[in-house]
Amino acid sequence: MGFIVAAVVIVIYVVMITKAIYVAKTAKDDSGAYIAIGIAGIFTFHMVENIGMTMGLLPITGVPLPFVSYGGSSLITNFICIGLLLNISARRKKAIFID
């Protein structure tokens, strides 16, 4: 059962990161795209680092797994990042062919 749950968690993270990259691609301006791709990079680094630590491939550090590991400041920071992504997504380009 642990393998299935771990696979589901990894799939959810991959979907979240690809959605963040999509938000970066469709952002209205360059600063929104930079913020969105930075947030995608943060989530990618935290996911890879924590999973690598758990499997013994990377050295043990204090990097938490977003939304799973215990820690108040990490959770608040992740919620702020998701809020930024939602704001950038809400203000993206609406029509492609309108000048």
C-alpha positions as CSV (number, residue, x, y, z in Angstrom):
1,M,0.0,0.0,0.0
2,G,2.9,2.3,0.7
3,F,4.2,2.1,-2.9
4,I,0.8,3.1,-4.3
5,V,0.4,6.1,-1.9
6,A,4.0,7.2,-2.7
7,A,3.3,6.9,-6.5
8,V,0.1,8.9,-6.1
9,V,1.9,11.7,-4.1
10,I,4.6,11.8,-6.8
11,V,2.0,12.0,-9.6
12,I,0.2,14.8,-7.8
13,Y,3.5,16.8,-7.5
14,V,4.3,16.2,-11.2
15,V,0.8,17.5,-12.1
16,M,1.2,20.5,-9.8
17,I,4.6,21.4,-11.3
18,T,3.4,21.0,-14.9
19,K,0.4,23.3,-14.1
20,A,2.9,25.9,-12.7
21,I,4.9,25.7,-15.9
22,Y,1.7,26.1,-17.9
23,V,0.9,29.2,-15.9
24,A,4.4,30.5,-16.6
25,K,3.9,30.0,-20.3
26,T,0.5,31.7,-20.4
27,A,1.4,34.6,-18.1
28,K,0.5,38.1,-19.1
29,D,3.9,39.6,-18.5
30,D,7.5,38.5,-18.0
31,S,7.6,39.1,-14.3
32,G,4.6,36.8,-13.8
33,A,6.3,34.2,-15.9
34,Y,9.5,34.5,-13.9
35,I,7.6,34.2,-10.6
36,A,5.7,31.1,-11.8
37,I,8.7,29.3,-13.1
38,G,10.6,30.1,-9.9
39,I,7.8,28.6,-7.9
40,A,7.8,25.5,-10.1
41,G,11.6,25.3,-9.6
42,I,11.1,25.6,-5.8
43,F,8.6,22.8,-5.7
44,T,10.7,20.6,-8.1
45,F,13.8,21.1,-6.0
46,H,12.0,20.3,-2.7
47,M,10.3,17.2,-4.2
48,V,13.5,15.8,-5.7
49,E,15.7,16.6,-2.7
50,N,13.2,15.1,-0.2
51,I,12.6,12.0,-2.2
52,G,16.3,11.6,-2.8
53,M,17.0,11.9,0.9
54,T,14.3,9.3,1.7
55,M,15.8,6.8,-0.8
56,G,19.3,7.5,0.4
57,L,20.6,9.0,-2.9
58,L,21.1,12.5,-1.6
59,P,22.6,13.8,1.7
60,I,20.1,14.4,4.5
61,T,19.2,18.1,4.8
62,G,16.3,20.0,6.3
63,V,14.3,20.4,3.1
64,P,10.6,19.6,3.7
65,L,8.3,17.9,1.3
66,P,5.7,20.5,0.3
67,F,2.3,20.1,2.0
68,V,3.4,16.7,3.5
69,S,6.3,17.4,5.9
70,Y,5.6,18.9,9.3
71,G,6.5,22.5,9.7
72,G,4.4,25.7,10.1
73,S,6.6,28.2,8.2
74,S,7.1,25.8,5.3
75,L,3.3,25.2,5.0
76,I,2.6,28.9,5.0
77,T,5.2,29.6,2.4
78,N,3.8,26.8,0.2
79,F,0.3,28.3,0.5
80,I,1.7,31.7,-0.4
81,C,3.4,30.2,-3.5
82,I,0.1,28.5,-4.6
83,G,-1.7,31.8,-4.0
84,L,0.8,33.6,-6.3
85,L,0.3,31.0,-8.9
86,L,-3.4,31.4,-8.8
87,N,-3.2,35.1,-9.0
88,I,-0.9,34.9,-12.1
89,S,-3.2,32.4,-13.6
90,A,-6.3,34.6,-13.1
91,R,-4.6,37.5,-14.8
92,R,-3.2,35.6,-17.8
93,K,-4.0,36.2,-21.5
94,K,-7.7,35.7,-22.2
95,A,-7.7,35.8,-26.1
96,I,-4.9,34.8,-28.4
97,F,-5.8,36.8,-31.6
98,I,-6.9,40.1,-30.1
99,D,-4.3,42.9,-30.3
